[in-house]
Amino acid sequence: MEEKTKVKVVLDFPVEITQADGSVITYKELEFGRLKNKHLKLLPKEFTKTGKIALGDMPVLVAAIAGIPESVADEIDITDMDQISKAIESFFPAPQNTKAGSD
């Protein structure tokens, strides 16, 4: 089975960032790669109990996984977060059925 290594998310609301020289960089899409141990360090402690990440904790994780500045992640429209969350979640392993006697 071939495992995906990247997931591309096209933003419904592109992010425009004005640089110090006055030029504007527009982020129309983000590309997320497979999670690494360094990304797990960014997960909130509650994640191990709930399996969920609060929206307020997402910008740091999004920035790290997509390789974008946190300032860009901070400007992502909340509407785009649903598809971003799904992209990130797609790299987590599926829960294993640990019931005894199940096949």
N, C-alpha and C positions, 0 to 999 in steps of 0.2 A: 504494500500500500504506500503510495506516494504521499508524503506529508508536505503541507504547504510551508513555505519559509517566509512569505510576505503576504500581507493583505493591504490593498489600497482602498482608502476611503475618500470619496469625492465629497467635499464640503458643500452643503446647500448654501451656506453663508461664508464665502471666502474671507480670510483674515488679511487685512492690509496693515503692514507695519512700516512706518516712516523711519528711515535711517537717519543717522546724524548728519549726513551730507544732503538730506532732503529727498533722496530717492525713496521710492516705495517698493517694497517687496510684497507680492500677493501670494498667499498660500491658498491654492484652490483644492489641493488634495494632500493627504498625508499617507505615508506608507509605514506600516507597522511590521516589524520583524519578530521573529520568535523570541519569547521571553528568556532571559538569562538570570543567573543567580543574583546579579547586581540589581535587577529590577525587583526581585522579591524583597530586597531590603527596603524598598520604597512603599511596600504595602502596609497599610495601617494595622496595628495589633489586633483590632477587632475582626480583621479579615479571616483570621484562623478560626474564629468562633462562628461568624455569620456567613462567610463566603462572599460577602458583598463589600463594595468600596463606596464610601460616601462621595457624592459629587464634589464636595469641597476638597477631597483628597486626590481627585483625578488629574488636575493639571500637571502636577509633578511627575506622575506616572506616565501620562500621555507624552510629555516632553521627552522623558528619558527613552521611551520605547520608539517614538517616532523620530528621535534625533533632531528635535527642534528646540529653540530657546523656550524657557518657561514663559517669557513674556508673550510669545505667540500662543502657547497653550492657554494662557489666562484669557485671551481674547476670543477663543472659540465659542461660537454661539451654542447655547444650551440645547438647541434643537439638534445639532450635529452630534451631541454626546451619546445618543442612543446607538447610532451606527458605530461610533468609535468604541463604545463599551463592548459591543458585540464582536468587533474585530479583535480586541484584546482578549476577550473571553475565549475566542476560538483557539487560542494557543494553550489554554489550560487543559490538562488531560481530563478525559471524561471520568466521572466518578466510577469507581470499581464496585461491583456488587460483591460484598464480603460475607453474605449470608452463607452459613454452612450448608452443604448439600445442594447448592445451586450450581447449574452448569452454564 
